[in-house]
């Protein structure tokens, strides 16, 4: 995991935490000013930016677990508890009802996911930008969403067959962008009827981490 301690202007400390680091609290000397702490797990190198975690166009989200805290130390010893939370959703598409006259092999189809949420800053705020991932399979990991503009495009070869307002369906099914941990979702796409239904899956929590400032 990567631990980032950031002042208002610049990162104050960036450190890698390994498995053995979890046996004892992590100790860090910091200035007495407002600090933002971010604990990132499963973070790809290409997604690390000075402002936080940002997914480049063409990539899907990492299997990201993270935690955020804000503090202004006013004592010689301040203890914070950070518990990494699941900060991505895996979408799995079940494609049914293929029409006659088009290939009946699901492998002939692919899916494009488009949206305007690309990651998070070190303070947890969602970063806006262009998210676009062309999935060769029926699975895609998406970052925490800021708005409901996520779109699913059904492709046959290089041709676009239909666009679905996926974000709208997720919100109607109970997607909560402010939930401490995010849920995975099953998408049932009936191509013959052009109907997309969305249902949630379960998730698991992870053990807490305790840094000391």
C-alpha positions as CSV (number, residue, x, y, z in Angstrom):
1,X,0.0,0.0,0.0
2,X,1.0,3.6,-0.5
3,X,0.6,6.1,2.3
4,X,0.5,9.8,1.2
5,X,0.5,12.6,3.8
6,X,-0.2,15.9,2.1
7,X,-0.2,19.5,3.3
8,X,-2.5,22.1,1.7
9,X,0.1,22.8,-1.0
10,X,2.4,19.8,-1.5
11,X,2.8,16.1,-0.5
12,X,4.7,16.0,2.8
13,X,5.4,12.3,2.8
14,X,4.9,9.3,0.4
15,X,5.8,5.9,1.6
16,X,5.2,2.3,0.6
17,X,3.8,0.0,3.3
18,X,4.4,-3.8,3.1
19,X,2.9,-6.7,4.9
20,X,5.3,-6.6,7.8
21,X,4.4,-2.9,8.3
22,X,1.0,-3.9,9.5
23,X,2.3,-5.5,12.7
24,X,3.0,-2.2,14.4
25,X,1.5,1.3,14.1
26,X,3.2,3.5,11.4
27,X,4.9,6.6,13.0
28,X,5.4,9.9,11.1
29,X,6.7,13.3,12.2
30,X,4.6,16.0,10.6
31,X,4.2,19.8,10.9
32,X,1.3,21.3,12.9
33,X,-0.9,22.3,10.0
34,X,-3.8,20.8,8.2
35,X,-2.9,17.4,6.7
36,X,-4.6,15.1,4.4
37,X,-3.8,11.4,4.6
38,X,-4.5,8.9,1.9
39,X,-3.9,5.2,2.1
40,X,-3.9,3.5,-1.3
41,X,-4.0,-0.3,-1.9
42,X,-3.5,-2.1,-5.3
43,X,-2.6,1.2,-7.0
44,X,-1.0,0.8,-10.5
45,X,2.0,3.0,-11.2
46,X,0.4,4.5,-14.3
47,X,-2.5,5.7,-12.1
48,X,-0.4,7.7,-9.6
49,X,-0.4,11.4,-10.1
50,X,0.7,14.4,-7.9
51,X,-3.0,15.1,-7.2
52,X,-4.1,11.5,-6.5
53,X,-5.4,8.5,-8.4
54,X,-6.3,9.1,-12.0
55,X,-7.2,6.4,-14.6
56,X,-5.8,7.1,-18.1
57,X,-8.1,6.7,-21.1
58,X,-8.2,3.1,-22.2
59,X,-7.7,1.6,-18.8
60,X,-10.2,0.3,-16.3
61,X,-10.1,1.0,-12.6
62,X,-7.7,-0.8,-10.3
63,X,-9.0,-3.2,-7.6
64,X,-8.6,-0.2,-5.3
65,X,-8.9,-0.2,-1.5
66,X,-8.2,3.2,0.1
67,X,-8.9,5.4,3.1
68,X,-8.8,9.1,3.7
69,X,-8.4,11.3,6.8
70,X,-7.9,15.0,7.6
71,X,-6.3,16.3,10.7
72,X,-4.5,19.3,12.2
73,X,-2.2,17.9,14.9
74,X,-2.4,20.0,18.1
75,X,-0.6,17.6,20.4
76,X,2.8,15.9,20.4
77,X,1.2,12.5,19.7
78,X,-1.9,12.1,17.6
79,X,-3.3,8.6,16.6
80,X,-5.5,8.0,13.6
81,X,-7.2,4.8,12.5
82,X,-7.5,4.2,8.8
83,X,-9.5,1.3,7.5
84,X,-9.1,0.8,3.7
85,X,-12.5,0.5,1.9
86,X,-13.4,-1.1,-1.4
87,X,-13.3,1.9,-3.8
88,X,-14.3,0.3,-7.1
89,X,-17.2,-1.6,-8.6
90,X,-16.9,-4.6,-10.9
91,X,-19.6,-4.7,-13.5
92,X,-20.3,-8.2,-15.0
93,X,-22.5,-8.3,-18.2
94,X,-24.7,-11.2,-19.0
95,X,-25.7,-10.9,-22.7
96,X,-28.9,-12.7,-23.7
97,X,-31.5,-12.5,-26.5
98,X,-29.2,-12.2,-29.5
99,X,-31.2,-11.5,-32.7
100,X,-31.4,-13.7,-35.7
101,X,-29.2,-12.6,-38.6
102,X,-26.3,-11.5,-36.4
103,X,-23.5,-13.7,-35.0
104,X,-24.7,-15.8,-32.1
105,X,-21.3,-16.1,-30.4
106,X,-21.0,-13.6,-27.4
107,X,-17.3,-13.4,-28.3
108,X,-18.2,-11.4,-31.4
109,X,-19.4,-8.6,-29.0
110,X,-17.5,-6.2,-26.9
111,X,-18.4,-3.3,-24.6
112,X,-17.3,0.3,-24.2
113,X,-17.7,2.1,-20.9
114,X,-17.7,5.9,-20.9
115,X,-18.0,8.4,-18.1
116,X,-16.6,11.5,-16.5
117,X,-15.2,10.1,-13.2
118,X,-11.5,9.0,-13.4
119,X,-10.3,8.6,-9.8
120,X,-9.8,10.5,-6.6
121,X,-7.7,13.2,-5.0
122,X,-5.6,12.6,-1.9
123,X,-8.4,14.1,0.1
124,X,-11.0,11.7,-1.3
125,X,-12.7,14.1,-3.8
126,X,-13.6,12.5,-7.1
127,X,-11.5,13.6,-10.1
128,X,-13.4,14.6,-13.3
129,X,-12.1,13.7,-16.7
130,X,-12.6,11.2,-19.5
131,X,-13.1,7.6,-18.6
132,X,-13.2,5.3,-21.6
133,X,-12.5,1.6,-21.5
134,X,-13.2,-0.9,-24.3
135,X,-13.6,-4.2,-22.6
136,X,-12.9,-7.3,-24.7
137,X,-14.7,-9.4,-22.1
138,X,-17.9,-9.0,-20.2
139,X,-16.3,-7.5,-17.1
140,X,-15.2,-3.9,-16.3
141,X,-14.0,-2.2,-13.1
142,X,-15.2,1.4,-12.7
143,X,-14.0,4.0,-10.2
144,X,-16.3,5.8,-7.7
145,X,-18.8,7.8,-9.7
146,X,-19.4,11.5,-9.2
147,X,-22.5,11.7,-11.5
148,X,-24.8,9.3,-13.3
149,X,-23.5,10.0,-16.8
150,X,-21.8,6.5,-17.1
151,X,-22.7,5.0,-20.5
152,X,-22.5,1.4,-21.8
153,X,-22.0,0.9,-25.6
154,X,-22.7,-2.5,-27.1
155,X,-20.3,-3.2,-29.9
156,X,-20.4,-5.7,-32.7
157,X,-16.9,-5.7,-34.2
158,X,-16.2,-2.0,-34.9
159,X,-19.9,-1.1,-35.1
160,X,-21.8,0.5,-32.3
161,X,-25.2,-1.3,-31.8
162,X,-26.7,0.6,-28.9
163,X,-25.9,3.0,-26.1
164,X,-27.4,2.5,-22.6
165,X,-27.5,5.1,-19.9
166,X,-25.8,2.8,-17.4
167,X,-25.3,5.4,-14.7
168,X,-29.0,6.1,-14.6
169,X,-29.8,2.4,-14.2
170,X,-27.2,2.1,-11.5
171,X,-28.6,5.0,-9.5
172,X,-32.1,3.6,-9.8
173,X,-30.9,0.2,-8.6
174,X,-29.4,1.8,-5.4
175,X,-25.9,2.8,-6.3
176,X,-24.6,5.2,-3.7
177,X,-21.5,7.3,-4.6
178,X,-21.1,8.3,-1.0
179,X,-21.2,4.8,0.5
180,X,-18.1,3.9,2.6
181,X,-17.5,0.8,0.4
182,X,-18.7,0.1,-3.1
183,X,-20.7,-2.8,-4.4
184,X,-20.2,-5.0,-7.5
185,X,-23.1,-5.2,-10.0
186,X,-24.5,-7.8,-12.4
187,X,-25.8,-6.3,-15.7
188,X,-28.4,-8.4,-17.6
189,X,-28.5,-7.1,-21.2
190,X,-31.3,-8.5,-23.4
191,X,-30.2,-7.4,-26.8
192,X,-33.4,-8.5,-28.6
193,X,-35.5,-6.2,-26.4
194,X,-32.8,-3.6,-25.8
195,X,-33.4,-3.9,-22.0
196,X,-30.7,-3.6,-19.4
197,X,-31.4,-4.6,-15.8
198,X,-28.9,-4.1,-12.9
199,X,-28.6,-6.0,-9.6
200,X,-26.0,-5.7,-6.8
201,X,-23.6,-8.3,-5.5
202,X,-22.1,-8.6,-2.0
203,X,-18.6,-7.4,-0.9
204,X,-16.2,-8.0,2.0
205,X,-14.5,-5.6,4.4
206,X,-10.7,-5.5,5.1
207,X,-8.7,-5.1,8.3
208,X,-8.0,-1.6,9.7
209,X,-4.7,0.1,9.6
210,X,-3.5,2.4,12.4
211,X,-0.9,5.2,11.6
212,X,0.4,7.5,14.4
213,X,1.3,11.1,13.6
